[in-house]
């Protein structure tokens, strides 16, 4: 997999190319993932232009977009697919864990998760992002990659990688700021800074128990066989 801080000023930006998918491997330069693009600098804008992105799928809610508008320059279209029901702050107020957060995303926003996958199928190169690139991006990109035939262990490892890509100084400041608003919350660090592999593994195991496989969750909510075949064609290069 290519490394990494491709875009100066962007948080947690990376290419999903190079992941094993059966006898094939995911193509570089097709599907990118990141956190918000609100602090991209001139060097970052130049790098973005070099990626020739055609579409950006923004998973943030209206409040997040207004507070931190993206800096992307001209070129790619932006599609908004907000995934959370309620504000991000409501999860800290309720003091939920990542497992509950992801379960609510799957249960409450299944149709929108499918919309994200369709957005990836429709145009490439494509970037999927939210505020941190950890939870909403983590779940939707994981499901997209699994539907394309990427090996489960590689998908889980790609999700877990986020934790190593979040700067410690950023984490300390974010936790401090959230704690000042929600002093009684006990899971702030988990929600704001962690991406443990067992959490994603457990989510995919739950989808397997409920639907037969994670890709069957997408099928159950409207993703067609020909769409899945096209996703695999555009994202995975067969072995030579």
Number of C-alpha atoms within 10 A of each C-alpha: 15 13 10 11 16 18 22 18 19 22 26 26 26 25 22 22 20 17 23 20 23 12 13 16 20 26 20 18 20 22 26 22 23 25 25 27 26 17 16 21 16 14 12 20 20 15 15 19 14 9 16 15 21 15 21 23 24 26 27 25 19 13 11 15 17 10 9 15 14 16 17 21 12 8 12 18 12 16 14 14 19 18 24 21 12 9 13 14 12 12 19 22 15 11 18 17 16 21 15 14 16 19 14 15 20 20 9 14 17 18 16 19 26 21 19 26 23 17 19 25 22 15 15 19 21 25 25 29 28 25 23 22 24 26 24 25 27 26 21 23 27 23 24 28 25 21 23 21 23 24 17 18 13 17 26 22 17 19 24 20 17 24 17 12 15 19 12 12 8 12 15 13 11 16 17 15 12 17 17 10 12 16 13 12 16 14 17 23 16 14 20 20 22 20 23 17 17 12 19 24 17 12 19 22 15 15 19 15 11 12 15 12 17 21 21 16 21 23 17 13 14 14 18 13 10 9 17 20 14 15 21 22 15 19 27 26 18 14 9 5
